[in-house]
Amino acid sequence: MASARARAVRGARGYARAVRVALFVPCYVDQLWPEVGLATVDVLARQGVDVVFPEAQTCCGQPFANAGHPAEARALGRRAVAVFAGFEHVVCPSGSCVAMLRRELPHLLGAEAAALAPRVRELCEFLVDVLGVSSLPGRFPHRVGLHPSCHGLRELGLARGSELMAAPFDKVAPLLASLGGLELVAPAHADECCGFGGSFAVTEAEVSCRMGLDRLAAHEAAGAEIVTSVDASCLLHLRGLAERRGSPLRTMHVAEILAGREPPP
């Protein structure tokens, strides 16, 4: 992916220089849904961000960590630390991979991960917290259901979980709602897990599918045309279930909607 043309960013955070970021693309995005990575570049470039794609990057190590193989996870973690060492910001369109590098890698590597962990952010988090973006131009005249993935919600704090007695906040929904014509519709039990859970979908396939079908039913009942999320893994799970049951629901990553992509047929 070529670097986007840099220009000065003067926003709510007072940036008066080009902001340079490294784009970290998760394995499943690279192999199964590369359009998400390209849409992420477009969203950042429109904000004047200089996007660099370090080609030496590999998996963040999350599958190994989840499967109980810490040595292999550490090896990939050390590679990530080395690959992204020269960047002030690392942006990734995946809540789960960001959570791995920011929250779990310090447990595996200790001080080795200290420099990288605070520099890694999910796309919407970066737009809101670093660039100070509160709205985006463009139109998306569709009814959209937002699936707040477990990692994004409870590991990264992209929104308030329903179990918390605290003031509501959300770093994703307002960006979507700022697009002309877009109507956010709220499903029942909006922040329940979709059932993917990585290896959980393999080892507990029946439970995983039942949870995903419950989410689909809730979005259908709310009148959604499209389900979106910050995690492509959750959306791939829901897309597969929707296609198997003949549901009219379509899935799009948040980056694709913010970048102005057309919905799938």
C-alpha positions, 0 to 999 in steps of 0.5 A, a space after each residue: 500500500 503506497 503512502 498517502 500524500 501528507 498535508 498539514 492537519 490543524 484540528 481540535 488537537 492542534 496538529 500543525 504538521 503531517 501526522 505519520 502512522 504505520 498501518 497494521 493490517 490483521 492476518 484475516 483482513 490481509 487474506 480474507 477482506 483486504 478492502 478493509 485495509 484499503 478503506 482505512 488508508 482512504 479514511 486516514 488520507 482524507 484527514 491529512 495523515 501520512 500512511 506507511 505500510 511496513 511490509 515486514 509486519 506479520 501476525 500480532 500473535 493473538 491466535 497463539 496466545 489464545 491457544 496457549 502457546 506463549 513462546 510463539 506469541 512472544 516471538 511474533 510480539 517481538 517482531 511487531 515491536 521491532 517493525 513498528 519501532 520508528 513510528 509515533 502512531 500505529 493504527 489498525 482496523 481491528 479491536 482484537 489485534 489492537 487489544 493484543 498489542 496494547 493489553 496482552 503483549 505487555 504481559 508476555 514481554 514485559 518492558 520489551 512491549 512498553 514502548 509499543 503498547 501505548 502507540 497502537 490504536 484502533 482506527 476510530 479511536 485514533 480519529 477521535 483521541 489523536 486527531 480530534 475528529 468528531 464528524 466526517 463528510 459523506 453520505 451513506 443512506 442506509 439503516 445500520 446496526 453497530 455491533 460493538 465487538 467485545 475487544 473494542 468495548 471492554 478491552 479498548 473502551 471504545 464505548 460504555 458497556 451496558 453492565 457499567 453504571 457510568 456516563 455513556 460515551 461512544 467513539 464509533 457511533 457518532 462518526 457513523 451518525 455524522 454521515 448524511 442519510 445514515 440511520 443507526 438502529 439499536 438492536 436488543 441487547 446491543 453489546 452481546 457477543 456475536 459468538 466468534 471468539 477466535 478458536 471458540 468458533 471452532 471448539 464450540 461451533 454450535 454455541 458460537 453459531 447460536 450466539 451469532 444467529 441471536 445477534 442476526 435476529 436482533 439486528 433484523 428485528 431492529 430494521 437494519 440493512 447493514 451490520 457494521 463493527 470495528 472487527 472484521 472477524 466478528 463481521 465475517 462470522 455474522 456474514 457467514 451465518 447470514 448467507 447460510 440462513 438466507 438473511 438479507 442483512 449485509 456486513 461492512 466494516 466501519 472503515 468501509 462505511 467511513 470511506 464511502 464505499 458502496 454496500 455489497 449487493 
